[in-house]
Amino acid sequence: MTDCPIFSTYMAASRIDMEIDALVEDFESQISSGKDKRFSVRDGEWHEADDSNFAGYRYATRRSMMIIRGLGRRKMRSLSLHFDLVRDVPGGSVWPHAREALLVVAYASEHGDWWEPDSLCVASAGRLEDEETWEKWCAGASVENKFLVWSDTGAKSDFSKVDVSDQDWLFAVPLRLFNDSNAIKNMLVNPVCSLLLREHPETALRGSQPVQWNVASS
């Protein structure tokens, strides 16, 4: 029997697609079934890459519309799960995660806002590809540069011990680490819930394994 590398590659790609769907379904289910019922996901929407180099394989982004319940009120906010699957890696790239598929988690704190997929694409240098967007994110690099908070002014601040529940924030985790439901809980569900419940980022990310952004390249 012929072992065709093209056939095998496309079979592997289709399995990755199914695994991503399962990861998102598990995440949204866990968020919505928490004991305190503070969070739920009303619906979600997928956006896929249209790229001349990698086409739809470059990324897939899930926009999860989260319902956050507070004291006598509730608000709806957008959480983007950006699966950054492949990128150009020129020779000499030294960022440890340059050749890793990443899950970028980005929260939009204003009603009706959300992060466009193109603005979340990761460069092999360890930063986001869009320079203007990156300047605003890296100004709020905290927790050993593993957690980013959006800064409209670009003024540098340390948010490691600050309540960021009403601010835009972002972190990323190597996708290969999400190998079961417990990993999804520890590295995705718990950090997201903790941040929205006003935990400091340094505490909220303790059970996760976020990548360290290359802020020095800015």
C-alpha positions as semicolon CSV with decimal commas, in nm:
position;residue;x (nm);y (nm);z (nm)
1;M;0,000;0,000;0,000
2;T;0,135;0,341;-0,101
3;D;0,210;0,585;0,181
4;C;0,124;0,916;0,016
5;P;0,263;1,216;0,213
6;I;0,007;1,452;0,058
7;F;-0,283;1,233;0,166
8;S;-0,133;1,190;0,515
9;T;-0,076;1,564;0,555
10;Y;-0,435;1,650;0,467
11;M;-0,570;1,378;0,694
12;A;-0,363;1,524;0,980
13;A;-0,492;1,874;0,899
14;S;-0,852;1,754;0,913
15;R;-0,791;1,596;1,255
16;I;-0,647;1,925;1,383
17;D;-0,962;2,100;1,263
18;M;-1,179;1,856;1,460
19;E;-0,960;1,890;1,769
20;I;-0,992;2,270;1,761
21;D;-1,370;2,242;1,738
22;A;-1,369;2,003;2,034
23;L;-1,143;2,235;2,238
24;V;-1,373;2,533;2,183
25;E;-1,682;2,327;2,264
26;D;-1,520;2,203;2,585
27;F;-1,411;2,556;2,685
28;E;-1,753;2,710;2,625
29;S;-1,923;2,421;2,805
30;Q;-1,697;2,451;3,110
31;I;-1,741;2,830;3,124
32;S;-2,119;2,790;3,113
33;S;-2,138;2,514;3,376
34;G;-1,936;2,677;3,655
35;K;-2,067;2,631;4,007
36;D;-2,137;2,999;4,065
37;K;-2,302;3,048;3,722
38;R;-2,123;3,379;3,679
39;F;-2,042;3,317;3,314
40;S;-2,195;3,162;3,006
41;V;-2,152;3,173;2,629
42;R;-2,456;3,278;2,432
43;D;-2,316;3,208;2,088
44;G;-1,997;3,211;1,889
45;E;-1,871;3,288;1,542
46;W;-1,575;3,151;1,344
47;H;-1,339;3,353;1,125
48;E;-1,075;3,183;0,909
49;A;-0,767;3,317;0,736
50;D;-0,760;3,423;0,374
51;D;-0,386;3,445;0,323
52;S;-0,181;3,422;0,006
53;N;0,090;3,210;0,171
54;F;-0,099;2,969;0,399
55;A;-0,467;3,030;0,313
56;G;-0,706;2,890;0,574
57;Y;-0,430;2,700;0,752
58;R;-0,276;3,016;0,895
59;Y;-0,532;3,073;1,168
60;A;-0,886;3,012;1,284
61;T;-1,046;3,255;1,528
62;R;-1,345;3,187;1,748
63;R;-1,534;3,490;1,874
64;S;-1,712;3,367;2,188
65;M;-1,982;3,603;2,316
66;M;-1,961;3,572;2,693
67;I;-2,237;3,670;2,933
68;I;-2,087;3,796;3,260
69;R;-2,325;3,813;3,555
70;G;-2,265;4,066;3,831
71;L;-2,468;4,200;4,121
72;G;-2,816;4,243;3,979
73;R;-2,689;4,296;3,626
74;R;-2,520;4,120;3,341
75;K;-2,303;4,232;3,054
76;M;-2,201;4,075;2,725
77;R;-1,840;4,088;2,615
78;S;-1,630;3,926;2,343
79;L;-1,350;3,677;2,400
80;S;-1,143;3,582;2,096
81;L;-0,979;3,239;2,083
82;H;-0,726;3,284;1,804
83;F;-0,564;2,959;1,687
84;D;-0,242;3,082;1,527
85;L;-0,137;2,767;1,345
86;V;0,153;2,858;1,114
87;R;0,369;3,157;1,025
88;D;0,671;3,253;0,817
89;V;0,992;3,174;1,008
90;P;1,299;3,331;0,846
91;G;1,644;3,197;0,918
92;G;1,795;3,318;1,242
93;S;1,467;3,341;1,434
94;V;1,548;3,274;1,801
95;W;1,209;3,312;1,973
96;P;1,142;2,972;2,142
97;H;0,783;2,956;2,015
98;A;0,850;3,066;1,656
99;R;0,764;2,719;1,520
100;E;0,477;2,641;1,756
101;A;0,103;2,663;1,698
102;L;-0,038;2,901;1,959
103;L;-0,374;2,978;2,114
104;V;-0,400;3,356;2,164
105;V;-0,673;3,455;2,413
106;A;-0,786;3,818;2,377
107;Y;-1,060;3,988;2,580
108;A;-1,245;4,302;2,467
109;S;-1,381;4,498;2,763
110;E;-1,625;4,727;2,577
111;H;-1,970;4,613;2,466
112;G;-1,977;4,548;2,091
113;D;-1,598;4,547;2,054
114;W;-1,389;4,246;1,958
115;W;-1,041;4,175;1,833
116;E;-1,010;4,129;1,458
117;P;-0,820;3,808;1,373
118;D;-0,558;3,991;1,163
119;S;-0,462;4,201;1,466
120;L;-0,386;3,887;1,670
121;C;-0,152;3,714;1,424
122;V;0,183;3,625;1,581
123;A;0,518;3,693;1,415
124;S;0,813;3,459;1,452
125;A;0,999;3,734;1,640
126;G;0,769;3,685;1,940
127;R;0,537;3,980;1,891
128;L;0,213;4,051;1,707
129;E;0,255;4,118;1,336
130;D;0,067;4,448;1,323
131;E;0,316;4,710;1,446
132;E;0,066;4,974;1,562
133;T;-0,137;4,715;1,750
134;W;0,176;4,565;1,906
135;E;0,295;4,901;2,038
136;K;-0,028;4,941;2,235
137;W;-0,019;4,584;2,367
138;C;0,345;4,562;2,468
139;A;0,323;4,883;2,673
140;G;0,122;4,686;2,928
141;A;0,345;4,377;2,930
142;S;0,336;4,220;3,278
143;V;0,394;3,890;3,458
144;E;0,740;3,847;3,307
145;N;0,605;3,967;2,970
146;K;0,354;3,680;2,953
147;F;0,043;3,896;2,994
148;L;-0,044;4,203;2,784
149;V;-0,290;4,482;2,862
150;W;-0,403;4,729;2,596
151;S;-0,284;5,087;2,640
152;D;-0,446;5,355;2,424
153;T;-0,164;5,597;2,500
154;G;0,121;5,348;2,470
155;A;0,239;5,445;2,819
156;K;0,420;5,158;2,987
157;S;0,258;5,009;3,300
158;D;0,290;4,695;3,511
159;F;-0,050;4,526;3,550
160;S;0,068;4,214;3,734
161;K;-0,102;4,322;4,059
162;V;-0,387;4,528;3,914
163;D;-0,755;4,445;3,857
164;V;-0,787;4,415;3,476
165;S;-1,148;4,294;3,458
166;D;-1,254;4,619;3,286
167;Q;-0,959;4,638;3,047
168;D;-0,857;4,463;2,726
169;W;-0,601;4,189;2,786
170;L;-0,423;3,909;2,603
171;F;-0,211;3,602;2,665
172;A;-0,109;3,298;2,459
173;V;-0,045;2,930;2,531
174;P;0,118;2,666;2,306
175;L;-0,168;2,475;2,147
176;R;-0,001;2,135;2,195
177;L;-0,045;2,168;2,575
178;F;-0,425;2,138;2,551
179;N;-0,421;1,758;2,548
180;D;-0,730;1,693;2,763
181;S;-1,024;1,856;2,939
182;N;-0,823;1,923;3,256
183;A;-0,562;2,114;3,057
184;I;-0,839;2,327;2,905
185;K;-0,970;2,396;3,254
186;N;-0,631;2,479;3,409
187;M;-0,478;2,679;3,125
188;L;-0,783;2,845;2,970
189;V;-1,104;2,833;3,176
190;N;-0,953;2,911;3,516
191;P;-0,732;3,200;3,403
192;V;-1,016;3,363;3,205
193;C;-1,264;3,331;3,492
194;S;-1,009;3,452;3,748
195;L;-0,923;3,761;3,544
196;L;-1,291;3,848;3,503
197;L;-1,345;3,796;3,876
198;R;-1,083;4,064;3,946
199;E;-0,791;3,837;4,033
200;H;-0,453;3,993;3,965
201;P;-0,294;3,853;3,646
202;E;0,004;3,717;3,839
203;T;-0,235;3,498;4,042
204;A;-0,478;3,418;3,761
205;L;-0,209;3,278;3,530
206;R;-0,036;3,069;3,795
207;G;-0,185;2,738;3,676
208;S;-0,131;2,814;3,309
209;Q;0,180;2,805;3,090
210;P;0,163;3,126;2,883
211;V;0,435;3,213;2,637
212;Q;0,677;3,496;2,710
213;W;0,643;3,769;2,450
214;N;0,958;3,923;2,308
215;V;0,890;4,276;2,430
216;A;1,258;4,362;2,382
217;S;1,205;4,345;2,005
218;S;0,977;4,650;2,014
